[in-house]
Amino acid sequence: MPVFKSGLHPAPKWCEMKFVEIIELPAGTKHIFDRRHPKEKLIVGKGQCRIAFDGKTLIADEGADLDLREANSHFEVLETLSPATLVRMGGQWGDDVGGSGLFTVQESDHPVDKGDPVAYLKQTNFDNHYHDCDEYWIILEGRGVVVSEGKMYEVGPGDCLATGMGHHHDFPRVDAPVHGVYFETTLEGLKRQGHLWNHTHGPAQPKWDRV
């Protein structure tokens, strides 16, 4: 099953991303993240913080995307300037990765899908696609239905969808507008960036051991 919960719940064994946690910080608070994995990433889902990492300090606004590059480094929130939601991911991905950041999904009165054709009902403009890498969606707000490997899953806050390389995935329905984080890990095969479609980029070649 490719959906797991943030926090202490383990990711599927094949995943390069071994854990994800969502941290809610009230204004004025501090927080230190103990280093747990060789690679770690921190994305600000909402709010503003002053963060120290890798020997530098910066003001991190919503959408800030930070990576630890020093082996002995860790993330430290020196001050939460406005109530913040932080997403920390850890694992063993390579240096050549796809994209990462924030995404939103909402219902559309006139859905348009430039992705590969589907047989199910679409209520959003999200495109059915695949990647030359694994991808993870972490839901921060909202609820809806995702599709991965041809199966539908209901998701809500705290859920993470893990989709292996070459498997089509989609977000065809939302019951409440979705705000989340995405992370595409190590690029493989042709190492193409971004959303890929059979009708444009050629047939997907899914990794069947990543389900």
C-alpha positions as CSV (number, residue, x, y, z in Angstrom):
1,M,0.0,0.0,0.0
2,P,1.7,3.3,-1.1
3,V,-0.1,5.5,1.5
4,F,1.5,5.8,5.0
5,K,1.2,8.3,7.8
6,S,3.7,11.0,8.8
7,G,5.4,10.6,12.1
8,L,6.7,7.3,13.4
9,H,5.0,5.2,10.8
10,P,7.5,3.5,8.5
11,A,7.6,4.1,4.7
12,P,7.4,1.1,2.4
13,K,10.7,-0.8,2.3
14,W,11.5,0.2,-1.2
15,C,11.3,3.9,-0.5
16,E,14.4,6.2,-0.5
17,M,12.5,8.5,1.8
18,K,12.5,6.6,5.0
19,F,10.5,9.0,7.2
20,V,8.5,12.2,7.1
21,E,7.2,14.4,9.9
22,I,5.0,17.4,10.1
23,I,5.8,19.9,12.8
24,E,3.4,22.7,13.9
25,L,5.3,25.6,15.6
26,P,3.5,28.5,17.4
27,A,4.9,32.0,17.0
28,G,7.9,32.7,19.3
29,T,8.9,29.0,19.7
30,K,12.3,27.3,19.0
31,H,12.9,23.8,17.8
32,I,16.0,21.6,17.2
33,F,15.8,18.6,14.9
34,D,18.1,15.7,15.8
35,R,19.8,14.3,12.7
36,R,18.4,10.9,11.8
37,H,19.4,10.1,8.2
38,P,22.3,10.7,5.8
39,K,20.0,13.0,3.7
40,E,17.5,15.4,5.2
41,K,15.2,18.0,3.7
42,L,13.0,20.7,5.3
43,I,10.2,22.5,3.5
44,V,8.2,25.3,5.1
45,G,4.6,24.6,4.4
46,K,3.2,27.7,6.0
47,G,4.5,30.6,8.1
48,Q,7.9,32.1,8.6
49,C,10.9,31.0,10.7
50,R,14.5,31.9,11.3
51,I,16.5,28.7,10.7
52,A,20.1,27.7,11.2
53,F,21.7,24.9,9.1
54,D,25.0,24.0,7.5
55,G,26.7,27.0,9.2
56,K,24.3,29.6,7.9
57,T,21.1,31.3,9.1
58,L,18.2,32.5,7.0
59,I,14.6,33.7,7.2
60,A,12.6,30.9,5.7
61,D,9.1,31.8,4.3
62,E,6.4,29.6,3.0
63,G,7.8,27.4,0.3
64,A,11.4,27.5,1.5
65,D,13.1,24.3,0.5
66,L,16.3,23.4,2.5
67,D,18.8,20.5,2.4
68,L,21.5,19.4,4.8
69,R,24.7,19.0,2.9
70,E,27.2,18.8,5.9
71,A,27.4,15.4,7.5
72,N,27.4,16.8,11.1
73,S,24.8,19.5,10.4
74,H,21.2,19.7,11.6
75,F,18.2,22.0,11.3
76,E,17.5,24.4,14.2
77,V,14.6,26.9,14.3
78,L,16.0,29.8,16.2
79,E,12.7,31.7,16.2
80,T,9.2,31.1,14.7
81,L,8.2,34.5,13.4
82,S,4.6,33.5,12.5
83,P,2.8,30.2,13.2
84,A,4.5,27.7,11.0
85,T,4.0,24.2,9.5
86,L,7.3,22.5,8.7
87,V,7.8,19.2,6.8
88,R,11.0,17.3,7.5
89,M,12.0,14.3,5.3
90,G,14.9,12.0,5.8
91,G,16.4,9.0,3.8
92,Q,19.1,8.0,1.4
93,W,18.3,9.5,-2.0
94,G,21.1,10.5,-4.4
95,D,22.4,13.8,-5.4
96,D,20.7,14.0,-8.8
97,V,17.0,14.4,-7.8
98,G,13.8,15.7,-9.4
99,G,11.8,18.6,-8.0
100,S,10.4,19.4,-4.6
101,G,8.1,22.1,-3.1
102,L,4.5,22.9,-2.4
103,F,1.4,22.0,-4.5
104,T,-2.3,22.7,-4.3
105,V,-5.3,20.9,-5.8
106,Q,-8.8,22.2,-6.0
107,E,-12.0,21.2,-7.8
108,S,-12.7,22.7,-11.2
109,D,-16.0,23.6,-12.8
110,H,-14.6,22.6,-16.2
111,P,-11.8,20.1,-15.6
112,V,-9.0,20.0,-18.2
113,D,-6.5,17.2,-18.2
114,K,-3.4,17.4,-20.5
115,G,-2.1,14.1,-19.0
116,D,-2.7,10.5,-20.1
117,P,-6.4,9.5,-20.6
118,V,-8.2,7.9,-17.6
119,A,-11.4,5.9,-17.2
120,Y,-12.4,7.4,-13.9
121,L,-14.2,10.7,-13.2
122,K,-12.1,13.8,-13.0
123,Q,-13.0,16.9,-11.0
124,T,-9.7,18.7,-11.0
125,N,-7.2,20.0,-13.6
126,F,-4.5,17.7,-12.2
127,D,-2.8,15.6,-14.9
128,N,-2.3,11.8,-14.9
129,H,1.5,11.4,-15.2
130,Y,4.6,9.4,-14.3
131,H,8.2,10.2,-13.5
132,D,11.8,9.0,-14.0
133,C,12.0,8.9,-10.2
134,D,10.0,8.0,-7.2
135,E,7.6,10.7,-5.9
136,Y,6.1,11.5,-2.5
137,W,3.0,13.7,-1.8
138,I,2.6,14.8,1.8
139,I,-0.9,16.2,2.6
140,L,-1.0,19.2,5.0
141,E,-4.5,20.4,4.5
142,G,-7.7,19.3,2.7
143,R,-9.0,15.9,1.6
144,G,-9.5,14.0,-1.6
145,V,-8.8,10.9,-3.7
146,V,-5.5,10.0,-5.2
147,V,-4.7,7.4,-7.8
148,S,-1.5,5.4,-7.9
149,E,-0.7,2.2,-9.7
150,G,-4.3,2.1,-10.9
151,K,-5.7,2.1,-7.3
152,M,-7.7,4.8,-5.6
153,Y,-6.9,6.0,-2.0
154,E,-8.6,8.6,0.2
155,V,-6.1,10.9,1.7
156,G,-6.1,13.7,4.3
157,P,-3.8,15.7,6.6
158,G,-0.7,13.7,7.6
159,D,-1.0,11.2,4.8
160,C,1.9,10.5,2.4
161,L,1.5,8.9,-1.0
162,A,4.6,7.1,-2.2
163,T,4.7,6.3,-5.9
164,G,7.5,4.4,-7.5
165,M,9.3,5.3,-10.7
166,G,7.3,4.9,-13.8
167,H,3.9,4.4,-12.1
168,H,1.1,6.7,-13.2
169,H,-0.4,8.8,-10.4
170,D,-3.2,11.4,-10.3
171,F,-5.3,13.6,-8.0
172,P,-8.7,13.4,-9.6
173,R,-11.0,14.5,-6.8
174,V,-10.8,16.8,-3.8
175,D,-13.5,17.1,-1.0
176,A,-11.7,20.1,0.4
177,P,-8.9,22.2,-1.3
178,V,-5.6,20.4,-0.8
179,H,-2.3,22.0,0.2
180,G,0.7,19.7,0.3
181,V,4.4,19.0,-0.3
182,Y,5.9,17.0,-3.1
183,F,9.4,15.5,-3.4
184,E,10.8,13.6,-6.4
185,T,13.9,11.6,-5.3
186,T,16.8,10.1,-7.3
187,L,16.4,10.5,-11.1
188,E,16.8,7.1,-12.9
189,G,16.6,5.8,-16.5
190,L,16.5,8.7,-18.9
191,K,16.6,11.1,-15.9
192,R,13.9,13.4,-17.4
193,Q,12.6,16.1,-15.1
194,G,9.0,16.9,-14.5
195,H,5.7,15.3,-15.4
196,L,5.9,12.7,-18.2
197,W,3.0,11.3,-20.3
198,N,2.8,8.3,-22.6
199,H,1.4,10.4,-25.4
200,T,4.3,12.8,-25.4
201,H,7.4,11.1,-23.8
202,G,6.8,7.5,-24.7
203,P,5.4,4.5,-22.7
204,A,6.0,4.5,-18.9
205,Q,8.3,1.7,-17.6
206,P,7.1,1.2,-14.1
207,K,9.3,-0.4,-11.4
208,W,7.0,-3.3,-10.3
209,D,9.1,-3.9,-7.2
210,R,8.1,-0.5,-5.9
211,V,4.4,-1.1,-5.0
